[in-house]
Amino acid sequence: MTSNGEKSEQKIQDDNDKELTFEDALAKLETYVRTLEQGELTLDQSLTIFEDGMRFAKFCTKKLDEAEQKIEILLEKDGDLIKEDFEAPEE
């Protein structure tokens, strides 16, 4: 990471250098959590995994925020934003 924080601003990419989807990032984050929960890593390894996990968590949060904004735009009626709670259909 550079002193001005460039690494944290870069797009998160997979091993093939393509931008990850929300689902891919969430899966990686879940893997990191399971790895940390096992408690078999050194402190340095744990910190590295934790730092990477935080980047994935930030990425996922950003994607969810963007999706929420898109939904709010779709709910806009007569120039006024009407926020409605999302209710999942009952199964």
C-alpha positions in Angstrom: 0.0 0.0 0.0 1.2 3.5 -0.8 1.4 6.2 1.8 -1.7 7.9 0.4 -3.9 4.8 0.6 -4.1 3.9 -3.1 -4.5 0.2 -2.4 -7.7 0.7 -0.5 -9.2 2.7 -3.4 -8.4 0.1 -6.1 -11.1 -2.2 -7.5 -11.1 -5.6 -5.9 -10.1 -8.2 -8.4 -10.0 -11.9 -8.5 -7.0 -14.1 -9.4 -7.6 -13.6 -13.1 -7.5 -9.8 -12.7 -11.2 -9.2 -13.4 -13.4 -7.2 -11.1 -15.2 -9.3 -8.6 -19.0 -9.4 -8.3 -20.7 -8.9 -5.0 -21.4 -12.6 -4.7 -17.7 -13.5 -5.3 -16.5 -10.9 -2.8 -19.0 -12.2 -0.2 -17.9 -15.8 -0.8 -14.2 -14.8 -0.2 -15.2 -12.9 2.9 -17.0 -15.9 4.3 -13.9 -18.0 3.5 -11.7 -15.6 5.4 -14.0 -15.6 8.4 -14.0 -19.4 8.5 -10.2 -19.4 8.3 -9.8 -16.9 11.1 -12.3 -18.8 13.3 -10.2 -21.9 13.0 -7.5 -20.1 15.0 -4.6 -22.0 13.3 -2.8 -19.0 11.8 0.1 -17.0 13.1 -0.6 -13.4 14.3 0.9 -12.0 11.1 -1.2 -14.3 8.9 -4.3 -13.5 10.9 -3.7 -9.8 10.5 -3.2 -10.1 6.7 -6.4 -12.1 6.3 -8.3 -9.7 8.5 -7.0 -6.7 6.4 -8.1 -8.4 3.2 -11.4 -9.3 4.8 -12.0 -5.7 5.7 -11.5 -4.7 2.1 -14.0 -7.3 1.0 -16.5 -6.2 3.7 -16.1 -2.5 2.5 -16.6 -3.6 -1.1 -19.7 -5.6 -0.2 -21.1 -2.7 1.8 -20.5 -0.3 -1.1 -22.3 -2.6 -3.5 -25.3 -3.0 -1.2 -25.4 0.8 -0.8 -25.4 1.3 -4.5 -28.2 -1.2 -4.9 -30.2 0.5 -2.3 -29.8 3.9 -4.1 -30.9 2.3 -7.4 -34.0 0.9 -5.7 -34.8 4.3 -4.2 -34.5 5.9 -7.6 -36.9 3.3 -9.0 -39.4 4.1 -6.2 -39.4 7.9 -7.0 -42.8 9.1 -7.9 -44.0 12.6 -9.0 -40.5 14.0 -8.2 -40.7 12.9 -4.6 -38.8 10.0 -3.2 -41.1 7.5 -1.5 -39.1 5.1 0.7 -40.9 1.9 1.2 -39.7 -1.1 3.3 -38.8 -4.1 1.2 -40.8 -7.1 2.2 -39.7 -10.5 0.9 -42.5 -12.6 -0.4 -43.7 -15.3 2.0 -42.8 -18.8 1.0 
